[in-house]
Amino acid sequence: MTTTALDLTADVVIVGGGPAGTWAALTAAAAGADVLLLDKGYCGTSGPTASGGTGVWYVQPEPAAREKAMASREALGGHLQDRRWMARVLDQTYENMNRLEAEARYPFPVVDGVAHKRGLQGPEYMRRMRSWIKRAGVRILDHSPVTELLVDPAGTVAGVRGHRRQHNTDYRVRASAVVLATGGCAFLSKALGCDVATGDGALYAAEAGAAMSGMEFSNSYAIAPAFTSVTKTAYYGFATFFHGDGTPLAGAGSQGGRSVIAKELLRTGTVLCQIDHATPEQQALMRSGQPNFFLTFDRLGINPFTDKFPVTLLLEGTVRGTGGIQIVDDDCATSVPGLYAAGDAATRELICGGFTGGGSHNSAWAMSSGTWAGGGAARFAAALGSSAVKRRLTGAGGVAVRPTGGRAFDGDPWAEAQDVLRRQVHPYDKNYLRHGDRLRPALTELDELWQRLRAGASADPAGTPRLRQAAAMVAHARWMYTSALARTESRGMARRQEFPDLDPAQHRRLTVGGLDELWVRPESLLASRPELAVAS
Ligand SMILES: Cc1cc2nc3c(=O)[nH]c(=O)nc-3n(C[C@H](O)[C@H](O)[C@H](O)COP(=O)(O)OP(=O)(O)OC[C@H]3O[C@@H](n4cnc5c(N)ncnc54)[C@H](O)[C@@H]3O)c2cc1C
């Protein structure tokens, strides 16, 4: 039985308490806003950053170093990045990392008297972010998934509704501005820390009228030992891969090697690995850098430096892809007034183009975009002033909260959605080794599932967050495949088997949107850079 709903107010609501959400909360509070942060897990331990070590795009403010940093992955990203945004992120990340040391006393390792700030231990980082925002006066509600946005009659975002799991109570927050920092969508593939990354924020943004960008670049797959969910991938740069019979798997360790691994897994189900190129000194550094990488090996008595072990590829979707909610200004505002987006929930195309795969840009984007979104939301709230509390609020949510009716859903909508996602989104031959002949039928089944969810899926209040997660994942899959079909070339991580080359005429970003009916359209062609356009 659900007890009475809780009614709250705040100037700024932050949805999600990972790095993006906590930096947003800190900035909004510093600007004088009354801030409430809501997390469906526990802010400080929830999400992929909190689960491991994270590299950070921290570059000294020296012109040559900055130029090198920006140029380094432009070809990989298909030249869809924006240098102005990259420079902003480098500046903001530099400032935030220095603040972490000075104000949050983060214990960076010191070598030869110099603090090394190109990485953070996730659990320590997020523990400090939690206490830092509490000191700044931010209120936190843990275990309280937001289930929909509230809008005023003009369509301006005016609050959120959600559910407190531990109290079995619904809640409503009236707010002047909302920041969505709910992370990406990893389709419940069991990748490390990604059990909360179901893309909820993007669904809510779309329901309020926002669009997505870069959704074709949402098929990141990470290597993991077959017996774990640990998708920390940096150490595989020191590895050799083998067929099941122990003979070397040619090409698997090179750039593009993951497609070799994917093909072998599809063909035989087995790929073996050995991290055999690390010196004893490097092995020791690896152990201290990522202790949780070794935990399961140690428990199973496997030495990954001398023994061969089976690996798999786990889908990380937009967590280490780049797609997300489109932002329209330097404050990370969305196209919907009162709504801001940050971190993995927002598109990272501006700094990553069509490729991240990890390696520092994501964490830099999370802390930078969080900072800007929090500041923008606080300014929006201040400008709205006391008129904010007089607005009439309506729920913007659709699927699973306001069924359109008709036929009730046959069976269990959650189980059915999981089944379709497992068959149509997780498999390498559908989402990774993409071909239109496989994408189109997959999209048809996802569209059909969406229509049924929209019409008939519903649950009691305690079950609503789970159904909303299912809807968010199905929406992501449909945006992803719709964009993938529209990009008839190979660029960044969006590769099509029947279009293996980069097409200079498609040197532009794609925007996708809609829920019941989807649309996709190209942004205008980016400034022509012919010398770069053929490089990817
Ligand atoms: C294994 C792994 C290793 C990685 N390593 C690196 C690395 O070395 N360098 C790098 O740059 N990036 C790395 N990344 C990516 C990086 O972790 C993410 O980019 C980063 O965590 C994004 O931060 P975020 O705050 O946007 O989202 P998250 O960290 O995902 O946080 C989102 C938060 O929102 C909450 N939430 C979700 N939905 C709701 C809802 N409906 N209501 C309320 N709360 C909600 C979640 O509980 C969570 O706390 C890695 C990712 C993985 C999976």
The ligand as an SDF file (V2000), in Angstrom:
LIG
                    3D

 53 58  0  0  0  0  0  0  0  0999 V2000
   33.3490    0.5900  -16.5490 C   0  0  0  0  0  0  0  0  0  0  0  0
   33.3700    2.0190  -16.9250 C   0  0  0  0  0  0  0  0  0  0  0  0
   34.5430    2.7300  -16.8870 C   0  0  0  0  0  0  0  0  0  0  0  0
   34.5910    4.0590  -17.2480 C   0  0  0  0  0  0  0  0  0  0  0  0
   35.7760    4.7000  -17.2190 N   0  0  0  0  0  0  0  0  0  0  0  0
   35.8470    5.9770  -17.6220 C   0  0  0  0  0  0  0  0  0  0  0  0
   37.0870    6.6620  -17.6330 C   0  0  0  0  0  0  0  0  0  0  0  0
   38.1370    6.1210  -17.2680 O   0  0  0  0  0  0  0  0  0  0  0  0
   37.0980    7.9660  -18.0480 N   0  0  0  0  0  0  0  0  0  0  0  0
   35.9480    8.6020  -18.4480 C   0  0  0  0  0  0  0  0  0  0  0  0
   36.0030    9.7680  -18.8110 O   0  0  0  0  0  0  0  0  0  0  0  0
   34.7560    7.9700  -18.4190 N   0  0  0  0  0  0  0  0  0  0  0  0
   34.6770    6.6880  -18.0300 C   0  0  0  0  0  0  0  0  0  0  0  0
   33.4680    6.0450  -18.0100 N   0  0  0  0  0  0  0  0  0  0  0  0
   32.2500    6.8260  -18.2700 C   0  0  0  0  0  0  0  0  0  0  0  0
   31.8460    7.6030  -16.9970 C   0  0  0  0  0  0  0  0  0  0  0  0
   31.7280    6.6980  -15.9480 O   0  0  0  0  0  0  0  0  0  0  0  0
   30.5340    8.3440  -17.2070 C   0  0  0  0  0  0  0  0  0  0  0  0
   30.7030    9.2040  -18.3100 O   0  0  0  0  0  0  0  0  0  0  0  0
   30.1130    9.1550  -15.9770 C   0  0  0  0  0  0  0  0  0  0  0  0
   29.8360    8.3220  -14.8920 O   0  0  0  0  0  0  0  0  0  0  0  0
   28.9100    9.9980  -16.2980 C   0  0  0  0  0  0  0  0  0  0  0  0
   28.5060   10.6860  -15.1520 O   0  0  0  0  0  0  0  0  0  0  0  0
   26.9870   11.1300  -14.9770 P   0  0  0  0  0  0  0  0  0  0  0  0
   26.9100   11.8800  -13.7040 O   0  0  0  0  0  0  0  0  0  0  0  0
   26.5050   11.7650  -16.2010 O   0  0  0  0  0  0  0  0  0  0  0  0
   26.1580    9.7780  -14.8590 O   0  0  0  0  0  0  0  0  0  0  0  0
   26.2590    8.5410  -13.8050 P   0  0  0  0  0  0  0  0  0  0  0  0
   27.5910    8.4430  -13.2040 O   0  0  0  0  0  0  0  0  0  0  0  0
   25.7090    7.3870  -14.5620 O   0  0  0  0  0  0  0  0  0  0  0  0
   25.2350    8.9700  -12.6890 O   0  0  0  0  0  0  0  0  0  0  0  0
   23.8520    9.0340  -12.9580 C   0  0  0  0  0  0  0  0  0  0  0  0
   23.0960    9.0600  -11.6470 C   0  0  0  0  0  0  0  0  0  0  0  0
   21.7120    9.2810  -11.9300 O   0  0  0  0  0  0  0  0  0  0  0  0
   20.9230    8.4180  -11.1300 C   0  0  0  0  0  0  0  0  0  0  0  0
   19.6390    8.2170  -11.8180 N   0  0  0  0  0  0  0  0  0  0  0  0
   19.4240    7.5760  -12.9890 C   0  0  0  0  0  0  0  0  0  0  0  0
   18.1100    7.6120  -13.2880 N   0  0  0  0  0  0  0  0  0  0  0  0
   17.4850    8.2790  -12.2960 C   0  0  0  0  0  0  0  0  0  0  0  0
   16.1230    8.6210  -12.0170 C   0  0  0  0  0  0  0  0  0  0  0  0
   15.1190    8.2470  -12.8300 N   0  0  0  0  0  0  0  0  0  0  0  0
   15.8590    9.3040  -10.8840 N   0  0  0  0  0  0  0  0  0  0  0  0
   16.8540    9.6660  -10.0330 C   0  0  0  0  0  0  0  0  0  0  0  0
   18.1460    9.3470  -10.2330 N   0  0  0  0  0  0  0  0  0  0  0  0
   18.4580    8.6680  -11.3510 C   0  0  0  0  0  0  0  0  0  0  0  0
   21.7700    7.1730  -10.9810 C   0  0  0  0  0  0  0  0  0  0  0  0
   21.4040    6.4260   -9.8420 O   0  0  0  0  0  0  0  0  0  0  0  0
   23.1860    7.7560  -10.8730 C   0  0  0  0  0  0  0  0  0  0  0  0
   23.5230    8.0490   -9.5460 O   0  0  0  0  0  0  0  0  0  0  0  0
   33.4040    4.7090  -17.6560 C   0  0  0  0  0  0  0  0  0  0  0  0
   32.1950    4.0030  -17.6810 C   0  0  0  0  0  0  0  0  0  0  0  0
   32.1740    2.6730  -17.3360 C   0  0  0  0  0  0  0  0  0  0  0  0
   30.8730    1.9220  -17.4020 C   0  0  0  0  0  0  0  0  0  0  0  0
  1  2  1  0
  2  3  1  0
  2 52  2  0
  3  4  2  0
  4  5  1  0
  4 50  1  0
  5  6  2  0
  6  7  1  0
  6 13  1  0
  7  8  2  0
  7  9  1  0
  9 10  1  0
 10 11  2  0
 10 12  1  0
 12 13  2  0
 13 14  1  0
 14 15  1  0
 14 50  1  0
 15 16  1  0
 16 17  1  0
 16 18  1  0
 18 19  1  0
 18 20  1  0
 20 21  1  0
 20 22  1  0
 22 23  1  0
 23 24  1  0
 24 25  2  0
 24 26  1  0
 24 27  1  0
 27 28  1  0
 28 29  2  0
 28 30  1  0
 28 31  1  0
 31 32  1  0
 32 33  1  0
 33 34  1  0
 33 48  1  0
 34 35  1  0
 35 36  1  0
 35 46  1  0
 36 37  1  0
 36 45  1  0
 37 38  2  0
 38 39  1  0
 39 40  1  0
 39 45  2  0
 40 41  1  0
 40 42  2  0
 42 43  1  0
 43 44  2  0
 44 45  1  0
 46 47  1  0
 46 48  1  0
 48 49  1  0
 50 51  2  0
 51 52  1  0
 52 53  1  0
M  END
$$$$
